[in-house]
Every structure is written in C-alpha cells, then in structure tokens.
Amino acid sequence: MRVFVTGGSGFVGRRLISALKARGDEVRALARSDKSVETVRAMGAEPVSGDLDDAEALRRGMEGCDGVVHAAAHVKAWGSSEEFFRINVEGTQRVIDAARAAKVKVLVHVGTEAMFVGGKPIVQADETWTRPEKPLGLYPLTKGLADERVLAANGQDGLRTVVVRPRFIWGKGDLTLLPEMIEKVRTGQFRWIGGGRYLTSTCHVANVVEGILLAMDKGRGGQAYFLTDGSPVEFRAFVSQMMETAGVKAPQGELPYGVAKLVASVAETAWRVLPLKGEPPLHRSILRLIGEEVTVNDAKARAELGYVGHMTREAGFAEMRS
C-alpha cells in the first residue's frame, strides 16, 4: 500500500511509520516544520511540507495513496477555542475532504476516550456509548466532533472510514505525558488524586499501531474500536512503574478528590476571567481522565479485527529501560 500519515513526527506517528515500512508499504507524512521533515525522513517516510490548514498539501500528499491515517491533533488541556476547533475539527474535515478527492480507499482516525468526559463516569465504556451533551473541556469537545465527522463520512466517494480509540498511550519515545509527570515530581507539584488507587485502562504505543494497521485492513466502515493492553491496572502502581523506568521514584503526596475538584474549578475560572498567563495548574477534564477510574472495553476490536495487543506491560517497561 501507499499510505499518507498526519502527525507522522509525533509519538504514535513515528512508531506507525516504522511499522508501515516494515511491512513493505510506501509512506508519506505531513510535516509542518523543518524538524518534522527531518524526523519523518529519518523514519523512512517521504515528507510532505504543510499542516492541517493546508488543503493543497493534504491533497498533494494523498494523491495516489490507498490509505490515510489521521494521527495529528491539538492535544493540549488548555488553549483558545479557535485553535482547538481549527486543528481538531476543521483540520479533520480537510483530511476527510482531501481523502475523498484523492479517491483514497480507507481513512483511519486516531480518536480518544476523552470525548466522553463530561458525561457519566468512564467505566467499562464501549462503542455503544454516545457523546455527552456538554463535554467538559475543549479537547473532549473537539475530538468528539472530529470522531463524528470521520464516521459520518463513511461511504462518501467510496471512502471507508474507521476510528480507533486507544486509552492512555504510553511507551518508549513518549515526549509528553511521562516527561510532564516527571517535571511535576521534580518541582514538587505532583500529587496522587484521591490516593491514585483506582483502575485505568492503558494502551502501549505498539498496540496502538497494531490496532491502526488492523483497522486499515479489516475495520468495518463507519465503526469505532477501543484499544487497550488488556485488563485494567491500578493507576498509581502503573504510573509509579513508568517513572521508575526513568530513574524517578514516585512521590507519596496525595490530594483528596474533592479538594482537587475545587482547585480545578477555581483555577479555570481565574484563568478565564483575569486572564492569567500560561494555564491553570489543574483542569477539570484532566481530573476526570487521570484522577478517577477510566476503563474501556476493547472486546469489539479483539472479535472483529483480531486485535491482540501483543506488547505486554512488562515488555513495554523493559523497552523503556533499554
């Protein structure tokens, strides 16, 4: 196949390019900076200069391609509404439009369980769940809207669209989640919300890629699939192990959930009204994603795609130590 990737220089994108090349596919990847161009080229992909605002770059990159993987997104917890909608919603629509125009056969979109933040607790969520009427935060809102647009585009101009929704992506090469946690530890800001002894689903980056490739080859059009490493684990124990792979001892400090919720609410209000520089120290949407149980059911991916999740947590930790 010839595959076009957005977000190719990112955590998931780099691993995806390697896997596509390993199975003999030609890969093109959108690159919005000189550094991104160098990164995707080093991974063996052909860089296509541009970003999600550039319809012409998307069209040019997808020309002659069989498949598209849309992994790029604005993943910040705080920012302007304009930026979130421009990248996550309008950018996704431009990807859909370009794929239709290029007569691409399949589009796989990397979604997230975060789209359900603002509704009931995300406990054993499956693909029958619908988005809450009032998502909590711009990231959940815009990623949910993007998810809907991708699924709604199935069948248009012969395009098959599939969404994968991994929960808590981790592994070697993570430049965001673990580094941010470690920085909070080093600056004395890290606390276990409510003790941290609740369950969480996780999905190693290699398993995310496994799910993407299976979705591309076997996914039913207009369908979404959750992806995980298997059975949920205790959040505190899992994050502590991740920190240990970087030589960082997890702290013992805790913050009651009720206090954290109050801090997040007051902080968000202050940052919106005043406004203050930077971003609030805690967000309500983040609190819902890492301060309480978040578990999802990937039985559909296992049954329909043959998804296994070959990378075990033990092997993932060993890889991070190497």
Stockholm file with secondary structure:
# STOCKHOLM 1.0

chainA/1-322         MRVFVTGGSGFVGRRLISALKARGDEVRALARSDKSVETVRAMGAEPVSGDLDDAEALRRGMEGCDGVVHAAAHVKAWGSSEEFFRINVEGTQRVIDAARAAKVKVLVHVGTEAMFVGGKPIVQADETWTRPEKPLGLYPLTKGLADERVLAANGQDGLRTVVVRPRFIWGKGDLTLLPEMIEKVRTGQFRWIGGGRYLTSTCHVANVVEGILLAMDKGRGGQAYFLTDGSPVEFRAFVSQMMETAGVKAPQGELPYGVAKLVASVAETAWRVLPLKGEPPLHRSILRLIGEEVTVNDAKARAELGYVGHMTREAGFAEMRS
#=GR chainA/1-322 SS CEEEEESTTSHHHHHHHHHHHHTTCEEEEEECSHHHHHHHHHTTCEEEECCTTCHHHHHHHHTTCSEEEECCCCCCSSCCHHHHIIIIIIHHHHHHHHHHHTTCSEEEEECCGGGGTTSSCCSSBCTTCCCCSSCSSHHHHHHHHHHHHHHHTTTGGGCEEEEEEESSEESTTCSSHHHHHHHHHHTTCCCEETTSCSEECCEEHHHHHHHHHHHHHHCCTTEEEEECSSSCEEHHHHHHHHHHHTTCCCCCCEECHHHHHHHHHHHHHHHHHSCCSSCCSSCHHHHHHHSSCBCBCCHHHHHHTCCCCCSCHHHHHHHHHC
#=GC SS_cons         CEEEEESTTSHHHHHHHHHHHHTTCEEEEEECSHHHHHHHHHTTCEEEECCTTCHHHHHHHHTTCSEEEECCCCCCSSCCHHHHIIIIIIHHHHHHHHHHHTTCSEEEEECCGGGGTTSSCCSSBCTTCCCCSSCSSHHHHHHHHHHHHHHHTTTGGGCEEEEEEESSEESTTCSSHHHHHHHHHHTTCCCEETTSCSEECCEEHHHHHHHHHHHHHHCCTTEEEEECSSSCEEHHHHHHHHHHHTTCCCCCCEECHHHHHHHHHHHHHHHHHSCCSSCCSSCHHHHHHHSSCBCBCCHHHHHHTCCCCCSCHHHHHHHHHC
//
